[in-house]
Each structure stands twice: as structure tokens, then as C-alpha cells.
Amino acid sequence: MSAEPTAETAATLTPAGLDGRPHCMIGCRGVTKTFPGTGGDFVALGGVDLDIAPDEFITVLGPSGCGKSTLLNLIAGFDLPTAGTVSVAGSPVTGPSPDKGVVFQDFALFPWLTVRKNIAYGLREKRLPKAEIREIVDAMLDTVGLERVADHYPHQLSGGMKQRVSIARVLAIDPRILLLDEPFGALDEQRRSGLQDELLRIWQQRRKTAVFITHSVEEAIVLGDRVVVIAAAPGRVTAVVDVTLERPRDRTSDAFNALRREVTAHLWS
């Protein structure tokens, strides 16, 4: 379900991906990450190969400790691989950059700032004019449906509202890539389901390349164009499942449940 990049964008992308897709926004080649330990090195990721196309929504699924968040951190530039390469639009990732926005599970909001000022934080750091900041923040508040709580503080918000502020703060800086590390994991099922739908609505409006980490099979299928299944010890890609169901996806349909069985079989194989 990835859209074709513009001619200007396409010129900056690698010519083809591992799976034959015409362009690659994020590329992982033989990505290995080890961490030193008292009993020897721990191999968190062992030779991960993966291509992600522009505007594609990828979900990365696996059990706790399989290296999902490690992979996200490498794409974000928070850490570097021990071996192999991670690239964005054909250029190696050497550190964090404004073209990659990250949403964490713990919200990471500034408690002393209002919703409006939390969303504006990255824009102020970029030293944009006040009028432009106000215009962007107003648009973000409308996008995530938080206009009525714009002057509230984080402690006055529900968990779902806090996560919407986190998403809006990242979208405000207009990154090419949206990286989400189990952002709904701490929420109850009802709020989680609602925010999944909200995230998809926002993504379809703004069409970012998205990588979403989860340990929920249902969530992976609801959100993803493809589900990347990772196994542990060491972390490695064991399956990539295309999800061709039209959005919004009916979690109770026969086709959805057939995919659930297929992905679950890969997860535990």
C-alpha cells in the first residue's frame, strides 16, 4: 500500500530493495548488534535484512527480548550496529536527525508544559517564527482532536490523550519517518483500539514511512501493510507477511482471523 515517491524524492532513494520493491526508504543490510556482558557478548540482533518503502506502514512483531526496540533504536540513530548497515534514503544512519520522529511507550511529555507547549517544543528548538509555530500547533491539535485540552497539563490528561500529544509533537516537526516503540502497550484494550484507528487516520492523511513495534498479533495486522516477524536469540527476521486487507480492518472477519493464524504460526515456529 506504499505510494510512489515523487521524482525528486525517488532520485535520492536506493534503486531497488531486497524484495524487488521499486524504492527503499529504510534499508537494513546484515544488521547485527551485540552488547557486552559479564558472561560474554549478548547478540541482540543477528544479521537482519529488511527494506521498507516510502510511505509504507510496517509493524515489527516479536516476543519480549527479541531485539525489536534495538532495531528501532538503530533506525532512529540512537545506537549504531556492531556489523552491517542501516540507511535512510540511501544514506547511512550515523545518529539522530530531524527526518526521524520517535514516539515512545512512556509518553515522554514535559509535565511543566501545557499540551500546546509540549507540541510546540520541537518547533521552538528549530527557532521558527512564533506565528508559524502557532499555526502548526493549531493544525496538530485539530489533527489529534485535542483542541479543548490545549491549555491542560499532562497530569490532567488520560493515558490516551497523553499519547496523542506525543504523536502530535512528533508530527509537528514533519519527519519523513515515524518510529513508534509499543506506544499503546500501557493502555487498556478499549483505548488501545481507539488509538490504533486514530493513528491510521493520521497516517493516511500525512503519509509517513512508519515502523511500529508491537508484541500484539492483532495490533500488527490492524496497522501494518506488512508484518515483520522477529525471533529471539539472536534477533532475526523469520517471516514477512503482506496484509492486503482494506482499511479499516474488521478484526472479526474470516480473512483477518486467517491472517492471525498465519502470523501466529510464524511467531511461534
N, C-alpha and C positions, 0 to 999 in steps of 0.2 A: 504494500500500500504506500510505497515511497513515491513522492512526487519527483519528476525530473528537475534537476537543478537548472538554473539559468545558464546561458552561455558563459557569462562572466565567472560564475561560481565553478562551473564544470572545468574551466581551464586550470583551476587550482587543485583539482582532485586527482587522485591516482586513476589511471585509465581503466582498471578493472579489478574486481575483488576476487577472493579465493573461490567464491561460489558462482562466478560468472555474472554477478550484478554489474551494471554498466559503470558505476562510480562508487567510491568509498569515502565516506566522511571520517569514520574512525576505523583504523586498521591495527590489528594485533598480530604480530608475527613471532611465533616461538617464545611467547612471553612467559618467563619464569621468574618467580620471586621467592627468595629464601630469607629466613630470619635466624640469626644466631641464637642458640640455646645452650643450657648447661650440658645437655646430653648430646649435643651436635646440632647442626643446622636443621631448621624446620622448613620443609618445602611447602609453601602455601599455594603456589601455582606452578604447574609443571608443563611448559610448552603449549600455551594457549594460542590458537589461531582463530581469528574472528574478524569479519568485515561487517560494518554497519553503514548502510546507505544514507544519503541526505534525507532528512525528514522522516526517517524510519523510527518507529517506536519498538524498541527491543526490551523484553523482560528477561532477566537473568535469574534462574531458579536453581536452588540447591539447598541442602541441609546446612545447619549452623556449622561454621568452621571449614567450609569447603573453599573459601577464598573469594566469595562474591564481592565483599566490600573491599578486599585487597585489589581486585581487578578494577573496581570503580575508582579507587584512590590513584591507581596508576594512570587511568584515563584522565582523571582530573589534574594530574601533575603533582599531587601531594607527596608522592613517592616515585622512585624510579625502579624499573625492573632490574633484576640481577643479570638476566640474559634476555635477548630478544628486543623487539622494538614496539612502541606504541606511537601511532601517528594520528594527527588530525589534519584532514585536507592535504595529505601527502607530506606534512612536516612533522618531524619527531617531537613528541611531547617532552619538554625539559623542565616544566614547572607549571604552577597555576597560571591562568590567564583569563581575561575578561570574556573570552569566547566560550568559556565553560562555566555554567552555573550549577551549583550543588545544593540540593535540598536534603537535610538530614532528618533522622527519626526524632531527634530531641528538640526540634523547632529552632533552637539557637537564636532566639529573639533577645533583644536588649530590653530588660524589664523596666528600665527608667525612661524608655521612649514610647510614645503612643504608636498605634497601628500606622498612622500616616508617616511618622518619622522613622519607624522601622523600615517601611517600604522605600523611603527616600534615602536611606543611609548610603547605599552604593552610589547613588546619583550625586549626592553631596561630595563623596570622596572623589568623583570624577570632575568636580567643580563646574557642574553645569549651571547655567543661569537659573535663578530662582523661579522665574515664570515657566521655564521648560520643565523643571523638576515638578512643580505643582501640576502641570498638565499631564505628565507621565503618571504621577501618583494617582491622580483622579481617574485616569483610564484604568489603572491596575485595580483600584478599589471597585470600579464598576465591573471589571472582568471577573473578579473573585467574589463579588456580591457582598462587600463589607463596608459600603458607604456609611451605613448607620452606626458603625462602631469605629469610625476613622479616628476619633479622639479618645478611644479607650486605651488602657494599658494592658499588656499581656495577661496579668493576673485576673483581669475582668473577662477574659475570653474562654470559651470552651476549647478542648483539645483540637477539634476540627477547625475552628476559627484560627487558632494559632498556626496550624499547618497551612491554611490558606494564605495567611500573612507571609509565611516562609516562602511559599511558591511565588506570591506576588513580588516579594523583594528580589527574588532571583530573576523573574521575568522582566522586571523594571530595567535591568541593565542590558536587556536584549541579547543574551548569549546565543551563539549558534547551536550549542549543545546543552541539553538539560539532563543532569545526572541526579538520580533520586535513590537514596540509600534507605530502603524499607521505611518510607516516610509515614506510612499508615499503620505500622506494626503495633504501636501502643494504643490504638483506638479500638473501641468496641465495633462489633460487626456491622451495625447499622450505620454508624458514622463512616466506617471504612468504605462500605459500599457506596455511600453517597459521594464521598470524596473521589473515589475511582471515576465515577461518572463526571464529576466536576473537572477532574484533571484531563479527561479525554475531551471534554468540551473546549477547554482552554487550549489544549494541544492542537485540536482540529482548526481552531481559529488562528493560531500563531505558527504552526508547523515547524517545530524544532526537531532536531535529531534528539531522541530521548533514550536513555538507558535507565531502566528501573529494576532495582534489586528487590527480590522478594523470596520468602520461603513458602508462599501460598500458591498451590497449583491453580486454584480458581482465579486468583488475582492475576497471575501470569497470563492466563488465557483471556480474561476480560480485557486486559490492557494491550497486549502485545500484537504487533504484526508477525513477530516470530518469538518463540520461547527458546532461549538458550539454556540447556540443562547442564549443570556443572556437578561433577562428583568430587569427593574429597580424597585426600591422602595419596598423591597431591591433587590440588585443584586442577581439573581439566574438563574441557568440553566433551561431553559424551553424546549429545544429540542437539540438533537444531530443528524445531518443529514449526512449520508455517501455519499461521492461523488465518484462514481465508474467510471466516465468518464475518458477515456485515455487522457494523456497529450501529446502534447499541446491541450488545450481545445478550441473548437470552440464556441465563445461567441454567435454566431448567430444560432446555431443548435437547433432543436426542443427539444432534450434531455436537453441541457443547459437551455433553457428557461422554461422547465417544472420544473427543479430544482430551478430556480429563483423564480417561482411562489410558490413552496412548502416552500422555506426558507423564502420568504416574508410573507407568511401566518403565519408561526411560529413567525416571528419577531413582527407582529402587533396583534397577538392573545391575 
